[in-house]
Amino acid sequence: MDAQRIPLDTADDATLVAHVRGGDATAFAQLMRRYNRRLYRTARAILKDDGAAEDALQEAYVAAFNHIGEYRGDAALGTWLTRIVVNQALQALRKSRRERVVVPFDESAPQRVEEIPDVPSSTPENLALRGEMRRLIERKIDELPESYRAVFMLREVEDMTVDETAAALDIPAATVRSRLFRAKARLRESLAQEMDGATQDVFGFDGERCDRIVATVLARIEHRAAHPAG
């Protein structure tokens, strides 16, 4: 069947892969659009830099296109592509030497983690607050060690299963679970500290407010001294 007549936007991964193997760039473009968000977030979680993540993703796509013939379907296409992106991002990380990831922890220690409640978005004020919270959480995710960030992004943001995440990162499923627990625990602690610091500034009493109250009280005292009760 002529590739031009196939609705590639609704075609399954296997169909698109078959067309890509035949050199169909349009089919590959559809695959990229289908997986762009997941793969970009994966690279971004490792590299902590928007531009570097885009570069790594582009290199990964080129590698995937060149090696599409090696994909045998043993794993889901998304998992195969994620592995390529992870490898490319880690190579970029080592090359740039922007950070060294040393993550000592006890994989067996249990953790109890409370979920971070979502913020209602029904009003402009709540929408603004939601945006501020999103930026805060993104910043705190960036502060996680690389091995935690990657697991957190794939499991919590991209909603991949434990087994899919383990396959994508080439680590045991038990490690995925323990790292996710620790990532959530660190985020919870970090966000709590941020909130504790922020509450110190709530209803601030310095500056103009303090000066105004002091001046008002002094004025009242002076007035009473000048006009004692009869």
C-alpha positions in Angstrom: 0.0 0.0 0.0 1.2 3.5 -0.8 2.6 5.2 2.3 1.0 8.4 1.2 -2.4 6.9 1.7 -1.8 5.5 5.2 -3.0 7.8 8.1 0.3 7.8 9.9 -1.1 9.8 12.8 -3.2 6.9 13.8 -0.9 4.1 12.8 0.5 1.9 15.5 4.2 1.9 16.3 4.9 -1.3 14.4 3.4 0.2 11.2 5.5 3.3 11.6 8.7 1.4 12.2 8.0 -0.6 9.1 7.8 2.5 7.1 10.8 4.1 8.7 12.8 1.0 7.8 11.8 1.8 4.2 13.3 5.2 4.5 10.0 7.0 5.2 10.9 10.3 6.9 7.3 11.2 7.4 6.7 8.1 9.4 9.7 8.9 11.6 8.5 12.4 12.1 5.2 10.9 13.4 7.2 8.7 15.8 9.2 11.8 17.0 6.0 13.7 17.7 4.5 10.7 19.5 7.5 10.4 21.9 8.9 13.9 22.0 7.6 14.8 25.4 8.6 11.7 27.2 12.1 11.6 25.6 12.8 15.3 26.1 11.8 15.1 29.8 14.0 12.0 30.2 17.0 13.9 28.7 16.2 17.0 30.7 16.0 15.0 33.9 19.6 13.8 33.4 21.2 16.9 32.0 19.3 19.6 33.9 19.6 22.0 30.9 17.0 22.7 28.3 19.5 23.2 25.4 21.6 20.2 26.3 18.5 18.1 26.6 17.4 19.2 23.1 20.8 18.4 21.7 20.9 15.0 23.3 17.4 14.2 22.0 18.3 15.2 18.5 21.4 13.0 18.6 19.3 10.1 20.0 16.8 10.5 17.2 19.5 10.4 14.6 20.9 7.2 16.2 17.4 5.7 16.3 16.8 6.4 12.7 20.1 5.0 11.7 19.7 1.8 13.7 16.0 1.3 13.3 16.8 -2.0 11.6 18.2 -3.3 14.9 14.9 -2.8 16.7 13.3 -6.3 17.0 10.2 -5.5 19.0 11.4 -7.4 22.1 10.6 -4.3 24.1 8.1 -1.5 23.5 9.3 1.1 21.0 9.0 3.8 23.6 11.3 1.8 25.9 13.8 1.2 23.1 13.9 4.9 22.3 14.1 5.9 25.9 17.2 3.7 26.3 18.8 5.5 23.4 18.0 8.9 24.9 19.3 7.9 28.3 22.6 6.7 26.8 23.0 9.8 24.7 22.2 12.1 27.7 24.7 10.2 29.9 27.4 10.5 27.3 26.7 14.2 27.0 26.9 14.5 30.8 30.2 12.7 31.0 31.6 14.8 28.2 30.5 18.1 29.7 31.6 17.1 33.2 29.0 19.4 34.6 28.4 17.2 37.6 29.5 14.0 39.2 26.7 11.8 40.4 27.5 10.0 43.7 24.4 8.6 45.3 25.2 6.6 48.5 22.0 5.2 50.0 20.6 2.1 51.5 18.4 0.5 48.8 16.6 -1.6 51.4 15.4 1.1 53.8 11.6 1.6 53.6 10.2 5.0 53.1 6.7 6.4 53.7 6.0 9.3 51.4 2.9 11.5 51.3 1.7 12.6 47.9 1.9 16.4 47.1 -1.7 17.6 46.7 -2.6 19.3 43.4 -3.7 22.9 43.4 -7.2 23.7 42.1 -7.2 25.7 38.9 -10.6 27.2 38.8 -9.6 30.8 39.4 -6.9 33.1 38.0 -5.4 33.3 41.4 -5.2 29.5 41.7 -3.8 29.3 38.1 -1.1 31.7 39.0 -0.4 29.7 42.2 -0.3 26.5 40.3 2.3 28.0 37.9 4.4 29.1 40.8 4.2 25.7 42.4 5.1 24.0 39.1 8.2 26.1 38.7 9.2 25.4 42.3 8.7 21.7 41.9 10.7 21.7 38.6 13.5 23.5 40.4 13.4 20.9 43.2 13.4 18.1 40.7 16.5 19.6 39.1 18.2 19.4 42.6 17.7 15.7 42.8 20.7 13.4 42.0 20.6 12.3 38.4 19.7 8.7 39.2 16.7 9.9 41.2 15.6 12.4 38.6 15.5 9.9 35.8 13.4 7.4 37.8 11.1 10.2 39.1 10.5 11.6 35.6 9.8 8.3 34.0 7.5 6.9 36.7 5.7 10.0 38.1 5.7 12.4 35.1 5.6 10.0 32.1 3.6 7.3 34.1 5.8 4.5 32.8 5.5 1.2 34.7 8.2 0.0 37.1 9.2 -2.7 34.6 9.3 -0.2 31.7 11.4 2.2 33.7 13.8 -0.6 34.8 14.2 -1.6 31.2 14.8 1.9 30.0 17.4 2.7 32.6 18.9 -0.8 32.7 18.5 -1.2 36.4 16.5 -3.8 38.5 12.9 -3.1 39.3 13.6 -3.0 43.0 16.1 -0.2 42.4 13.4 1.7 40.5 11.0 1.4 43.5 13.6 2.4 46.1 14.9 5.4 44.1 11.4 6.6 43.5 10.7 6.5 47.2 13.8 8.4 48.0 13.2 10.9 45.2 9.7 11.6 46.7 11.1 11.8 50.2 13.8 14.3 49.1 11.3 16.4 47.3 8.9 16.4 50.2 11.7 17.5 52.6 13.0 20.1 50.2 9.6 21.5 49.5 8.8 21.6 53.3 12.0 23.6 53.9 11.0 26.0 51.1 7.6 26.5 52.6 9.0 26.9 56.1 11.3 29.7 54.8 8.4 31.3 52.9 6.2 31.4 55.9 8.7 33.5 57.8 7.9 36.3 55.3 4.1 35.9 55.5 2.3 39.0 56.9 5.6 40.8 57.1 6.1 43.3 59.9 9.3 45.1 58.7 9.6 48.3 56.8 6.6 50.5 56.2 4.1 48.6 58.3 6.5 48.6 61.4 7.2 52.3 61.0 3.6 53.2 60.6 2.5 51.3 63.7 5.4 52.8 65.8 4.6 56.3 64.6 0.9 55.9 65.3 1.4 54.5 68.8 3.9 57.2 69.7 1.5 59.9 68.4 -1.3 58.5 70.6 1.0 58.4 73.6 2.1 62.0 73.0 -1.5 63.0 72.6 -2.5 61.4 75.9 0.4 63.0 77.7 -0.6 66.4 76.3 -4.3 65.9 77.2 -4.5 63.9 80.4 -7.9 62.8 81.4 -9.7 65.2 83.7 
